[in-house]
Amino acid sequence: MPSAPVAAETVQLSLEQGLMVARQALLVGNPALARGLALGLLQANAQDPYALLILSAAETQLGNPAAGRKAGKAAWRAARATPAGMRYDIARHTALAALRQGKSLPAQFWLRRALDLAPTDADHAQTVADFRDISARARLHFSADLSITPTDNLNDGASGKYLTIDDWFVLGMLSGSAQALSGMRASADLKLSYRIAESARARTTLGLRTMFNVNALSAEAKRLAPDLRATDLNSSKVEISLTQDFLWPQSQQPISLGFALGEIWNGGAASGNYLRLEGTTPLLRAEKTALMLRAFTERQWRDDSQIGAAGLAFDARHRLTSGTLSLGLSATTVAGSAINQDYQRGALSLGFTPSHPLGPVSLSVSVSAAVNRYDIYSLLGAQVTNGRTDHQLGAEVDFSFQDISIMGYAPKLTIATTQTRSNISRFQGQALNVSFGFESQF
């Protein structure tokens, strides 16, 4: 006798039970079931962050990272009032979805969000390690350096009112715009690079960089130089570059060769374009000591002249028990087709970064000295006897507040001072700058 058909059994689950079963389905490797349960839960509450998180994880596991990333972003928006650990999981899963999409920059962005929410030190360390791993393997990289700087010498102006030679021969009064003017400067340096080719011994990278400064004059500066507009001091630069990193044939010596083409604007008007070739290579690579050599040549084309420059720079670092000592030495020669464009420059710098923070602050200090020498220099239509010589001294202290970082960016305070002595008073002055910005911790 044939048996009667068995009716399908229907299981009723509460919302809490549905979430629990969906989580378990993910853990045992059944993302399809987890996805179905999450969609059912979202019919009851489309803004349920827990269901959206499960949907994000399930879609990514099922090979739908775009849908997983979309669900992760929705979960983040809906999770503002949830515990930090929940938002940490959302950020991590959304980063994974972006990575599976092949989008490294969004993946790094979501990992940075996860950093501030890591429930334990181990979770924080793992997120940093994951970020570094993605960054190392990514073809596309982006960085931004932003700062705001109050300064008492916005225009590299002179400290005195008179135009003199050798501190005694007075030629007249300096205009207000030639004297030191106080104010505020906002600066940005944006870099985008893309690795277009790579092998075991070589890598080719295409880069785009833009830099700009926006200035504001103080009330005192406006009184001193009423005809000068703050926009006259603004500057910007756009540069495209191609860099080839490779190992010298039949050796393990790394070489980096770069080519850059850019244009400069001053006061809102185009000032000319330039072409630069440069190369770098390490001369010494020891356990505690490194020495790097850099050489460059550059050509600038301006409306009224052409300028050529070439230089060498040596940068050394030595790691001590107490910190890292750095030393820089450079020499540059410049030659132009117009007057007062030929000069030589030598510079020396010394820095130290302690191994350990001082309380909540990571500190670094540096001092520098430089000389600019113009063998021939014309002033008011006549050549200055013995030309022009500028001696510059500088000191800088950087304070980085690592314990109050946001998305891996720590506040940074830089106090810098420079003093320039010159036989021509127009170029003699000092400046005190206090810059506030953010720097990446990794």
Secondary structure by P-SEA (a helix, b strand, c coil): cccccccbbbbbbcaaaaaaaaaaaaaaccaaaaaaaaaaaaaaccccaaaaaaaaaaaaaaccaaaaaaaaaaaaaacccccaaaaaaaaaaaaaaaaaaccaaaaaaaaaaaccccccaaaaaaaaaaaaaaaaaccbbbbbbbbcccccccccccccccccccccccccccccccccccbbbbbbbbbbbbbccccccbbbbbbbbbbbbbbbbcaaaaaacccccccccccbbbbbbbbbbbccccccbbbbbbbbbbcccccccccccccccbbbbbccccccbbbbbbbbbbbbbcccbbbbbbbbbbbbbbbcccbbbbbbbbbbbbbcccccccbbbbbbbbbcccccccccbbbbbbcccccccccccccccccccccbbbbbbbbbbbbbccccccccbbbbbbbbbbbbbbccccccbbbbbbbbbccccc
